[in-house]
């Protein structure tokens, strides 16, 4: 039989954490490294259905059972290859002042490489057409939590991210630019009745760039929108009514 899709993946993560006090402040630090690698060969049918011999019609009133012929490489008309690797290193420090104010700052640097190709004849032809895209970026993250009283916490954060190269292709056969995003969030959390009643309210805004959408001129390919934004509010309330009953509303 001919494999339709063959994928190999390797991934690993290394984290180092530590705690220390400095000039009356408490620090919780994190440093790490992660790595991801994937290679994929895929083949099948595109735009046209599989040959009739591979999609037999079954009469529900008089079914005939038997083996279905499996497709071979000569039957396929769509072949694609993909190789991508991702390295990332990151660092953050969570600092506590006076047991009420917590400030977190850090970031990560990413190196992403993606190589993809497609053809209508063979995997080898798709591999010979591979186009490589490399992306790298620094993504900061900051956050703050202030707890004026034991039952109330006020917080806010800002995060950026790099999505790496889009998996979609433009009409010229090249991968699209990397998707990027930024998120703002502020809110508060409360604890009542010895932590038997918890509430959370959050206001957020998430913005993404370089989102892949279908190319109206050629639906096999994609184009990139300039920007998309999601903005809203989320409220969660949870409570322990009895030892065996918890209620959640959001």
PyMOL commands that set and color helices and strands:
alter all, ss='L'
color gray80, all
select helices_A, chain A and resi 52-54+73-75+123-128
alter helices_A, ss='H'
color red, helices_A
select strands_A, chain A and resi 5-22+25-44+78-97+101-119+131-149+152-162+180-192+197-214+222-242+245-249
alter strands_A, ss='S'
color yellow, strands_A
deselect
rebuild
show_as cartoon
